[in-house]
Amino acid sequence: MNYWIMGIVASLLLFVSVLLHELSHSLVAKTRNIQVKTITLFFFGGVAGIEKEEMKPSSEFLMAIAGPLFSAILGLIFFFIYRLDGNGMVEAITFYLYQINFILAVFNIVPAYPLDGGRAFRAILYAHYKDLKKATRIASRGGRFFASFLFVLGIFALFQGNAGGLWFILLGGFLYFLAGASYQQVLVKDYLSAIPLRQLLKKTGNVLSGKMTFAQFLKRYANSSADTFLVKEDNYLGVFDLKKVQALPQKMHTLVKIKQLSLPLNSSRTLSLTDNTFTAFRKLSEQDLDFLPVLEKGKIIGVIPQKVIVKRLNIEAKFRSK
């Protein structure tokens, strides 16, 4: 029974340690007026979702090193508790936790993007080159090199009969993917941020009345190539996406209104001409929408379809120098 208790307590404290590691990033971000939207935890750490990717090098550097430093401090705290003469269960738990936190600190300080050390390295490169794309490219290459090293180390360990090598292979593969994806994200922002939204503006197309019943919609638009429509009724503005509508009993078709099946539009689901194409792309991706309306002085002047942005992105990626 004691082993079960020790395992549960150690696991919970490990989770808290990783969470505090990420919260330290968020705390520094808050002091630098940078919004953190989400925190995603992995088995080797986590990722704080930063609203603003391109920040001052000093801010990114401080945010990056905050995590490893906090993990090192936690490691020292657990080490001192371990060194005290006390309960055997406490010693066993703190022995495990101080080692894990030190490992987490050392692992994350490696200059391999997108680990914390890699982000600190990118911040230094960005301060030197004044070019975020170049800094990210160099840092992500470092990340892929480290990931490849872990992968090879894992294979070697497996050949030596050490099953733990599988974790190095999985970790190396995951980091390799993250390094490449992080660089691609910077490229996407670089490509799309320079494109004015007006260039991709399309006509509004079909606008449905919120009072229309689902039966009336099927009768009129069943053969339409469009799946997504704007919905207007008095002061209401929304988006009706046929793909997201669950199957309805036949008798409900004449009772359910299109407004009831639509997604209300607010400021986070609309665009203005002052936005750039990357902002539109991010909003469309986050909310899984086919298009977003563009408002000017409260009136719809057109829409930005996701497929138009993707097509333009493919052109930019193919014909612009990376």
Secondary structure per residue as TSV (DSSP state, phi and psi in degrees):
chain	resnum	aa	ss	phi	psi
A	1	M	-	360.0	-39.7
A	2	N	H	-60.5	-36.7
A	3	Y	H	-66.2	-37.2
A	4	W	H	-64.7	-43.8
A	5	I	H	-62.8	-45.1
A	6	M	H	-61.1	-42.5
A	7	G	H	-64.2	-43.8
A	8	I	H	-65.5	-46.1
A	9	V	H	-63.6	-43.8
A	10	A	H	-63.8	-40.2
A	11	S	H	-64.4	-43.1
A	12	L	H	-64.9	-42.2
A	13	L	H	-68.8	-31.8
A	14	L	H	-65.5	-44.3
A	15	F	H	-59.2	-44.7
A	16	V	H	-62.6	-38.9
A	17	S	H	-62.1	-45.7
A	18	V	H	-66.2	-40.1
A	19	L	H	-64.1	-43.3
A	20	L	H	-64.8	-35.1
A	21	H	H	-56.1	-47.7
A	22	E	H	-72.9	-36.1
A	23	L	H	-64.3	-28.4
A	24	S	H	-64.5	-36.7
A	25	H	H	-60.7	-45.6
A	26	S	H	-64.0	-38.1
A	27	L	H	-63.3	-45.1
A	28	V	H	-64.5	-40.9
A	29	A	H	-59.2	-42.3
A	30	K	H	-63.1	-39.0
A	31	T	H	-68.8	-19.9
A	32	R	T	-101.7	12.9
A	33	N	T	58.6	41.2
A	34	I	-	-114.6	128.0
A	35	Q	-	-82.9	130.5
A	36	V	E	-107.7	116.0
A	37	K	E	-84.8	-40.4
A	38	T	E	-142.8	162.3
A	39	I	E	-130.4	120.6
A	40	T	E	-110.4	124.2
A	41	L	E	-98.2	136.5
A	42	F	E	-116.8	176.4
A	43	F	T	-72.9	-13.1
A	44	F	T	-113.8	5.0
A	45	G	E	155.1	-128.9
A	46	G	E	-176.4	-177.0
A	47	V	E	-135.7	126.7
A	48	A	E	-90.3	125.4
A	49	G	E	-78.3	106.0
A	50	I	E	-92.5	130.5
A	51	E	S	-65.6	-39.7
A	52	K	-	-108.7	108.0
A	53	E	S	-70.5	-42.4
A	54	E	S	-93.3	104.9
A	55	M	-	-124.8	176.3
A	56	K	-	-62.9	140.9
A	57	P	H	-55.4	-37.7
A	58	S	H	-64.6	-38.5
A	59	S	H	-66.5	-44.9
A	60	E	H	-65.3	-39.0
A	61	F	H	-62.3	-47.7
A	62	L	H	-64.5	-40.9
A	63	M	H	-63.0	-41.1
A	64	A	H	-66.0	-46.1
A	65	I	H	-78.5	-13.6
A	66	A	H	-60.8	-40.6
A	67	G	H	-62.7	-57.5
A	68	P	H	-58.5	-38.3
A	69	L	H	-63.3	-41.6
A	70	F	H	-68.1	-38.5
A	71	S	H	-63.1	-39.0
A	72	A	H	-64.5	-39.8
A	73	I	H	-64.9	-42.8
A	74	L	H	-61.4	-40.1
A	75	G	H	-60.1	-42.0
A	76	L	H	-65.3	-40.7
A	77	I	H	-61.7	-47.6
A	78	F	H	-66.9	-32.0
A	79	F	H	-65.6	-44.5
A	80	F	H	-66.2	-37.0
A	81	I	H	-65.2	-40.0
A	82	Y	H	-62.1	-39.2
A	83	R	H	-72.1	-18.4
A	84	L	S	-71.3	144.8
A	85	D	S	-76.6	113.3
A	86	G	-	-157.2	-153.3
A	87	N	-	-63.0	139.5
A	88	G	H	-63.9	-35.7
A	89	M	H	-65.7	-40.9
A	90	V	H	-63.6	-42.9
A	91	E	H	-61.1	-43.5
A	92	A	H	-64.4	-42.8
A	93	I	H	-68.1	-46.6
A	94	T	H	-69.9	-30.2
A	95	F	H	-60.8	-44.8
A	96	Y	H	-65.7	-44.3
A	97	L	H	-72.8	-36.8
A	98	Y	H	-69.0	-34.9
A	99	Q	H	-68.1	-44.4
A	100	I	H	-61.8	-43.2
A	101	N	H	-67.9	-36.8
A	102	F	H	-65.7	-41.7
A	103	I	H	-62.4	-43.0
A	104	L	H	-61.7	-40.2
A	105	A	H	-66.5	-47.3
A	106	V	H	-66.1	-44.1
A	107	F	H	-61.3	-44.1
A	108	N	H	-75.5	-18.3
A	109	I	H	-84.7	-7.9
A	110	V	S	-60.2	131.0
A	111	P	S	-73.1	61.0
A	112	A	-	-125.2	105.6
A	113	Y	T	-65.9	136.5
A	114	P	T	-99.6	24.4
A	115	L	S	-62.7	165.1
A	116	D	H	-57.2	-42.3
A	117	G	H	-63.5	-35.7
A	118	G	H	-67.3	-36.1
A	119	R	H	-70.0	-36.9
A	120	A	H	-65.0	-40.7
A	121	F	H	-62.6	-42.7
A	122	R	H	-62.8	-38.8
A	123	A	H	-61.4	-40.0
A	124	I	H	-65.6	-43.4
A	125	L	H	-64.4	-40.0
A	126	Y	H	-64.5	-41.2
A	127	A	H	-63.6	-32.9
A	128	H	H	-79.5	-49.2
A	129	Y	H	-88.6	-18.3
A	130	K	S	58.7	30.3
A	131	D	-	-141.5	105.4
A	132	L	H	-65.0	-38.7
A	133	K	H	-64.4	-44.3
A	134	K	H	-66.2	-41.9
A	135	A	H	-62.8	-41.2
A	136	T	H	-68.3	-38.3
A	137	R	H	-61.8	-44.6
A	138	I	H	-67.0	-45.5
A	139	A	H	-65.2	-38.3
A	140	S	H	-69.6	-31.3
A	141	R	H	-64.1	-38.9
A	142	G	H	-63.2	-38.6
A	143	G	H	-64.5	-41.4
A	144	R	H	-69.5	-34.8
A	145	F	H	-64.2	-45.3
A	146	F	H	-64.7	-39.8
A	147	A	H	-63.5	-40.4
A	148	S	H	-65.0	-38.0
A	149	F	H	-61.5	-44.9
A	150	L	H	-62.7	-39.6
A	151	F	H	-63.0	-47.5
A	152	V	H	-65.3	-40.2
A	153	L	H	-60.9	-39.1
A	154	G	H	-65.7	-42.6
A	155	I	H	-62.8	-43.6
A	156	F	H	-60.9	-41.8
A	157	A	H	-63.9	-39.3
A	158	L	H	-64.1	-40.8
A	159	F	H	-65.6	-24.2
A	160	Q	T	-85.4	1.7
A	161	G	T	86.2	12.3
A	162	N	-	-97.1	107.5
A	163	A	T	-65.0	-19.6
A	164	G	T	-64.1	-15.8
A	165	G	H	-61.9	-24.0
A	166	L	H	-61.9	-35.7
A	167	W	H	-65.8	-38.2
A	168	F	H	-64.7	-38.6
A	169	I	H	-64.8	-46.7
A	170	L	H	-64.8	-42.6
A	171	L	H	-65.9	-42.6
A	172	G	H	-62.2	-44.0
A	173	G	H	-63.6	-40.4
A	174	F	H	-66.4	-43.9
A	175	L	H	-66.4	-36.6
A	176	Y	H	-61.5	-44.3
A	177	F	H	-64.1	-45.4
A	178	L	H	-62.2	-40.3
A	179	A	H	-61.7	-45.2
A	180	G	H	-67.0	-43.7
A	181	A	H	-65.0	-37.2
A	182	S	H	-65.6	-38.9
A	183	Y	H	-69.1	-40.3
A	184	Q	H	-61.6	-35.4
A	185	Q	H	-63.4	-40.8
A	186	V	H	-66.0	-39.7
A	187	L	H	-62.6	-44.2
A	188	V	H	-59.1	-44.1
A	189	K	H	-65.4	-39.7
A	190	D	H	-63.4	-43.6
A	191	Y	H	-64.8	-49.9
A	192	L	H	-83.1	-27.7
A	193	S	H	-64.5	-25.2
A	194	A	T	-84.5	-4.7
A	195	I	S	-98.8	116.4
A	196	P	B	-63.0	141.6
A	197	L	G	-62.1	-29.8
A	198	R	G	-60.4	-30.6
A	199	Q	G	-63.7	-27.0
A	200	L	G	-106.0	4.9
A	201	L	-	-66.1	129.5
A	202	K	B	-118.6	161.0
A	203	K	-	-62.0	152.6
A	204	T	-	-61.8	-37.5
A	205	G	-	80.9	-154.3
A	206	N	-	-68.7	132.1
A	207	V	E	-118.5	123.2
A	208	L	E	-93.4	147.7
A	209	S	E	-80.2	135.7
A	210	G	T	-62.9	-20.2
A	211	K	T	-84.3	-9.5
A	212	M	-	-64.9	137.7
A	213	T	B	-82.3	161.8
A	214	F	H	-63.6	-33.7
A	215	A	H	-64.4	-41.4
A	216	Q	H	-65.1	-38.1
A	217	F	H	-62.0	-47.2
A	218	L	H	-62.1	-38.9
A	219	K	H	-64.7	-36.9
A	220	R	H	-91.4	-33.8
A	221	Y	H	-120.9	12.4
A	222	A	T	-59.4	-30.7
A	223	N	T	-99.3	6.7
A	224	S	-	-72.8	146.5
A	225	S	S	-78.7	-13.7
A	226	A	-	-84.9	145.2
A	227	D	-	-110.4	-19.5
A	228	T	E	-122.0	137.0
A	229	F	E	-138.5	150.6
A	230	L	E	-78.9	145.7
A	231	V	E	-124.7	128.5
A	232	K	E	-130.7	139.2
A	233	E	E	-157.6	110.7
A	234	D	T	54.0	-114.7
A	235	N	T	-95.0	7.4
A	236	Y	E	-91.4	138.0
A	237	L	E	-136.8	128.2
A	238	G	E	-151.5	-179.8
A	239	V	E	-124.5	129.4
A	240	F	E	-106.2	119.2
A	241	D	E	-114.5	108.2
A	242	L	G	-61.1	-31.6
A	243	K	G	-64.9	-26.1
A	244	K	G	-96.7	-0.1
A	245	V	-	-83.3	125.2
A	246	Q	-	-73.3	158.0
A	247	A	-	-59.0	132.3
A	248	L	-	-112.0	142.2
A	249	P	-	-57.9	144.7
A	250	Q	G	-53.1	-40.3
A	251	K	G	-68.3	-17.2
A	252	M	G	-84.3	-16.1
A	253	H	T	-58.8	-35.3
A	254	T	T	-88.8	-6.0
A	255	L	T	-102.2	-35.0
A	256	V	-	-81.7	131.0
A	257	K	B	-91.0	152.1
A	258	I	H	-60.4	-34.2
A	259	K	H	-60.0	-36.4
A	260	Q	H	-69.0	-23.1
A	261	L	H	-99.7	0.3
A	262	S	S	-98.9	164.3
A	263	L	E	-101.4	117.2
A	264	P	E	-60.5	140.5
A	265	L	-	-96.4	132.5
A	266	N	-	-126.3	-166.9
A	267	S	G	-62.0	-28.1
A	268	S	G	-80.0	-11.9
A	269	R	G	-115.6	18.3
A	270	T	-	-132.3	167.1
A	271	L	B	-129.6	161.3
A	272	S	-	-128.0	164.2
A	273	L	T	-67.9	-12.4
A	274	T	T	-79.4	-15.3
A	275	D	S	-74.7	157.3
A	276	N	B	-102.3	174.4
A	277	T	H	-67.5	-29.8
A	278	F	H	-65.5	-39.6
A	279	T	H	-59.9	-43.2
A	280	A	H	-62.9	-44.4
A	281	F	H	-61.3	-42.6
A	282	R	H	-65.2	-44.7
A	283	K	H	-64.0	-41.8
A	284	L	H	-64.0	-41.2
A	285	S	H	-68.8	-43.7
A	286	E	H	-64.6	-34.0
A	287	Q	H	-106.1	2.4
A	288	D	T	53.0	52.0
A	289	L	-	-111.7	152.4
A	290	D	S	-82.2	-25.7
A	291	F	E	-156.4	164.5
A	292	L	E	-132.0	138.4
A	293	P	E	-76.5	150.0
A	294	V	E	-108.4	124.5
A	295	L	E	-106.6	143.8
A	296	E	E	-139.7	117.1
A	297	K	T	56.4	38.5
A	298	G	T	81.5	-0.8
A	299	K	E	-113.3	145.4
A	300	I	E	-76.6	123.9
A	301	I	E	-109.5	-3.2
A	302	G	E	160.8	-174.2
A	303	V	E	-133.1	158.3
A	304	I	E	-114.7	104.4
A	305	P	E	-76.0	143.2
A	306	Q	H	-63.0	-39.5
A	307	K	H	-63.9	-29.1
A	308	V	H	-69.8	-41.0
A	309	I	H	-65.7	-43.5
A	310	V	H	-61.6	-41.6
A	311	K	H	-62.7	-44.7
A	312	R	H	-64.9	-38.7
A	313	L	H	-62.4	-42.6
A	314	N	H	-62.0	-38.6
A	315	I	H	-65.5	-46.4
A	316	E	H	-61.9	-43.6
A	317	A	H	-67.3	-31.3
A	318	K	H	-81.7	-36.3
A	319	F	H	-112.0	-7.0
A	320	R	S	-98.7	147.3
A	321	S	-	-70.7	136.4
A	322	K	-	-86.5	360.0
